[in-house]
Each structure stands twice: as structure tokens, then as C-alpha cells.
Amino acid sequence: MAAGQLSRTLHAPAHPMASPGFGKREAPDQQPRARGDFAHLPRREAAVAQYIDRLPEGADISIKTLAREMADYGQCALGTVLNRLTTAGHLRRRRTGLMDDQGNVRYVTQSYFSRTPRPAAWWHDVFTDSVPSSGYDDPEPGVPQSGGNEGRGFRALARIGRREPQLALSESECYALAETAGEWFRRGASETQLAYALTLLLPGRITHPFGFVQSRLLSKLPPELPPTPLGDPMTECVGCGAAGRPEELPGGLCRPCRSAKPVRCAGGERGGGCGRSGCQDPACGPSPKAVRGKAARIRREMRVRREGGGATPAGPAGRARRRRKRR
């Protein structure tokens, strides 16, 4: 009886993943997920940010894909939301060139999302490979403060003990394994991937945390990425996709996308229209003279259709036919 009442409706498909190299990337040193992570954002922006936050790495978070998966918002609304998330410090995009083994170059757009809002200076340090301290507390004495991978490895190992008490390491042990953990970051892994690899399927009792962590760091080390970045990575505007150096895109947006006042046409400001066919100002329509001319032409063609019972071609052929009809 109970089995017959089960619904046969298929589960909704998972969010689509982007092509390799593209898609969502987790920003480093994020705070743990909490209920009020996006309480400082408006309701719509908070809903979209929470949806993106729960997507896995590599998920496609382009405007078209989000609009297709989130039926409540269209592409225009989601474009505005992503711009506001960028201004709030949750989202940045970076464009970088990769070369494969055959020497072919392709440019990929990497979208970095941070649950914790970050200032523009912090994002600049991330994209220039000079990642600052985690930002949770003031740095402790003796902790490596360099922005290199070894410093990131030390901080990641120090936080592992807070996540899993069985893997708590001493300061000297974190120093000893910092270089090995930093190799993970050099190969493109995130701190979330490192912590997941170290804490997945732990045995019931760990008597030697240092040896256990060292063994997993070496056995689960991710492979080297064959493509090599070409030149310096460029930050990409979230609004229009224009590429530029991080200092040229403060807040992750270029100057036209940051501008609040659209460029207005002089005809649109007068209210009469400029009459130009290529004018992009929505407030500047065709001139009154052009509107009256089009209306008169439409009335004339409709009158000819009613009198002649059919369409009359324009030009000399149409005038000749109308003269024959009058005779």
C-alpha cells in the first residue's frame, strides 16, 4: 500500500557544470557557513547569493544558466544582481590564458565567489598571488605571513584541528608540513578541497595525527595542470565582460558599468527626438515630422488597397498602374 503511493516523478536535474577551467571557484579563507551570511543584502540578492554559495566548484554561474535554473528571475534581473554582489565583495571574475600540450591557447573566465564579503584590496591580493592572512583574527606571532603557498598551507593545517579534533597538529608539525600543503595550492586546489581530502572517512581512532596527515597529503596530492598560464591574469568585468588589470576595475566593474547616469541624447532631452536611426537612447524616439510622414504613407497605401482591391507596388511601376486604373 505504501509502495503504491510513492511518487514516480523524477528528481530535478542537478545544476549544470561549466566546461573544464570555467565555472565557479571558491575564494580562499572563507568563514564557515552560517544562517545570516547574506543578511546584509537585499532579499533578491541574498536569495541568489545563497543559491550560488551552495553550488559545487565548477558549476556554471553564467547569467543565462542562472536564469534557466532560477525561474523567478530573468537575465536582466540576474545581471543586476551579479553586479551588486560584485560591489558587495562576494563575486569577482578573472580571465586567464591557458596553453595545452599542442601549443593551442584558450582563454578561460574563472568566477570566484566568497561567502565572506571582501574589500577590493583583498581581491587584488588574491589575483596577484599575494593572498593576505585569513581575515578572521589578527595574525599570531610566529605564523608565516608571506602570501605564498607555504603560508597558506600553514594556515590551512592549523585550521584542520578546529574542524576535526583528531587531526590537531602542533605549531612545529604545521611548519613541517606547510611546504607539502602549499604544493596543493600551487597545483590549483582550494582550501576546501584540501580539508575534504584530509577529513574524509576517518578511522575510529588516530594515534599519530602528524603521520596520518602527511600520508594523506602525499597520497591524495592532485596532479599537475598541463596548461600553463600565459602572461598576467586579467580581471573581467562582471557586467559586460571587459578585461583589465585589477586596479583598472575597482569593485569588479568597469567605468561604464559603474556609471549611474546613462548618456542621454540631446533630442531625447528636448522630448522631440533627434530623428537618427542609430540613436540608442530609449527616450529619444523618431522626430514628429518622421512620425507624421510614416502615418501619411500608411494611410495612402491603405486607401489604394481599398480602391484597387490589392497591393500596388511603390515607385514608377505603381504610379503607372494607378494611372491605368483611373482611365
N, C-alpha and C positions, 0 to 999 in steps of 0.2 A: 504493500500500500504506500509505504513511504517512498519506495523507489519509483513508483509511478508518478509521484508528484514532483519529481526532480525536473528542473527546467532544462530544456535542450538547447537553450540559447548559448551560442559560442561566446567565449570571453572576448572582450575588446582587444585588438592587437596592441602590442607594446609600441611605445613611441619610436618612430624610425630613427635609425642611426645614420650618421653622416659618413661620407667617404673617408677612407683612411687618411689621417693627417688633418682633417677638418673637425668640426663639431665642438662640443662643449669641453672645456678643460677646467679642472678645479684649481683655484688660486691657492697658493701655499699659506700655511699658518692661519687656518680658519678656526673660529671658535666652534665648540660642539653645537649641534642643532638644538634649538630651544623653541618654546611656544611663541615668544614675542620677537622673533628675529626680524620681521619686517613690519613691526607695529608703527614705525616712524613714517611709513609710506602710505599714500592714499590707497583706498580699497582696491581699485583695479590694478595698480602697480604691485601691491602686496600679493594679490592672487597670482599674477603672472610670475613674480619672483619666487614664490613658494613652489609653483609648478616646475620652474627651471631648476630650482635648488634640489629637487628630488629626482631629477633625471640623472642617469649614469654618465660617466665620461664618454665622450664620443657621440653623444646624442645630437641630432640635428636641431639647432635652435634658430634657424633662419626664420624670417618673417612669414614666408609662405607656409612652411611646415607648421609653425605655431598656430597660424590661422586655421589650418586644416584640422589640427588636433584639438584646438580650443574653440568650439563652435560659438562661444559667447562673444568673441572679439574678431573683428575683421583685420585686414592687413594694415589699413591706415591707423587704426587704434593701436595695434601692436607695435607699429613703427614709433608712434609717440611714446608708448610705454618703455620700449628699449632705450630710447633717448633719455628718458627720465631716470631709468635705472643706471645709465651711464653717468649722468650728472650726480646721482646719489652715491656713486662709488662702488656699485655692485657689479658692473659689467665693463669689460674692455675687449677690444679686438686687435689682433696683431697679424700682419701679413708677412710671410717669410718665404724665401725661395728654397726649394729642395732639389737635389740632383740625384738621379738614380745611377745604377751601375753602367747604363749605356750612355751616360752623359746628357740625358734629357732633363730639362729644367721645368719644373712646375711650381706654381705659386699657390700656397695654401693660406687660408684665413683661419686663424685659431681664436676662438671665443673663450675668454677667461671669465668665469663667474665666481664671485666671492660672496658668501653668505654674510660675512662681516663687512660693513661699508668701509672703504679705504679712501684716503685722500689721494689727490693726483700725484703728489710726490712719491707716495708708496708704490703706485703703479709704475711710475717712471723707473724706480729702482728695480722692480721686478723685470721689466722689459730690457733693462740694460745689464742684467745678470749681477746686480749688486743688491740682492734682497736684504732688507733690514731685519732687525730682530722681530720676533713673532708679534709683538704689539700687545700681548696680554699683560705683562708686567715689565718693570724695569729690568734690564739685564743683570744677571747675577755676576758677582766677581769671579774671574777665572774662566768664564764661558767664552769660547771663541766668538768674537764679534765680527769677523770678516763675513762678507756676503757670499763667499764661495760655497761650494758644495759640501766641504768638510764641516763648516759651521752649521749648515742646515742639517747635516747628518747628526751632529752632536745634539742639537735641539730636538730633533725627531726622536732620537733614542731616549733622551731624558723624559720626554712626554709619554713614552710607551709604558713606563711604570705606573703612570696615573690611569691609563686605560686598562692595563692588565697587571695587577699587583704581582703575579708570579714572575713577570719579566722585568721587575725593577732592577736597574743597574746603578752601580756606584759612579761617582764622577770619573775616577780613573778608568773604569770599564767603558764609559761613554767615550772618553778620549781615545781609548784603544780601538774602538770600532767606528769612530767617526769617519775615517777615510773610506772604509768599506761601505758604510751607509751613504756617504757622499757620492760614491760611484753609481748608486741607484738614480740620484738626481741628475748626474751627468748624462745618463742614458735616457733621460726624459720621463722618469717615473715621478709621481706626485707623492706627497707625504701620506695621503690616504691609501695609496697602493702599497706603500712600504708598511704601514701599520696593519693593513689587512693581511699581508703575507706573513707577518710575524705572529699575529694573534689568531690565525685561522686553525681550527681543530687542534687545540692544545691538549696535551695529555693530562691525566688527572693530577699529576704531581711533577713539578720541575725542580730538581735538586740543584742544578747548576745553570742559572739563567744566562750567564755570560757565554758558556759553550753552546747553549741552545740557540741564542740569538745569533751568534757568529755562524753557526751551521746553517741557519735559515737564510741569513744574508748572502751567503756564498752559494747555496744550492738553488735558491729562487731568484738569483740575480737576473734581471731582464736582459735580453740580447741587445747588442749594439745596433743602432739605427743605421741602415746603409746610406740613406741620403745625407748629404752634408749641407748645412745652411749656406746660402750664397749672400755674402755681404751682411750688412746690419739689418736685423728685422725692423719692419716699419709698422707703426701703429695705424690701424684702419678706423676711419670714422664710422660710428655705428649708424648714423643717419643716412649717408649717401655712399659710403664705401671708399671715399678718397683716402689715399695712403699718404703718410707723412711721418716725420720724426716725432717722438713722444712730446717734445717741448712745443711742437707746432700744433698739437691737438690737445689743448688743456681741457680736462673733463671728458676726453674721448670723443669730442665733437669738433668738426672744422668750423671755420668762421661763418660760412653761410648757414649751417645748421644751428649754430648758437644764436644767430640773429633773430630777434623777436619781431622786428618790423620788416615786412616784406617790401620789396622795391615796387613802388606804385608808378603807373604811367601818368603823364600829365593829362591825357584825355580822360582817364578814369577819375582823377581828382576833380576835374571840371564837371563830371557827370554826363558829358555828351559823347564820350568815346573818341578814340583817335582815328578809327577807320582802317587801321593797319591789320592785314590778315595774320601777321605773325606775332601780334601782341599777346603776351602770356598773362597779362593782368586780368583776373576774372572779373574785376569791377569795371573794366574798360571794354565795353561791347562795341558793336559797329555804330557808326555815326547815324544821326537821324536821317540824313539825306540818303545814305545807303539803304536804310530800312524802308523808306518810302519808295525808292526805286525798285527794290525787290518785290514789295507788295503790289505795285502797279504792274509789274511784269507778270506776276502770278494771276492777277485779275484779268489781264489781257489774254493770257493763254487759256484760262478757264472759259472766257467768253467765246473765243474761237472754237474751242471744243464743243460748246453747246450749239453754236450756229452751224458748224460743219459736220458734227457727228463723229469726229475723230480728231486725232492729234495732227497738228500742222507743223512741219519742221520749221526751224528757225533759219534765218539767213535769206539769200536771194531766192532759193527754191521755194521757201514758204511764202514769200511775198508774191511770186509768180502764181502759185496755186490759189492764193486768196483773190488775185485779180481775175483769174478764170472763173472762179465761183461767182463773183459779182456780175459777170457778163451773162 
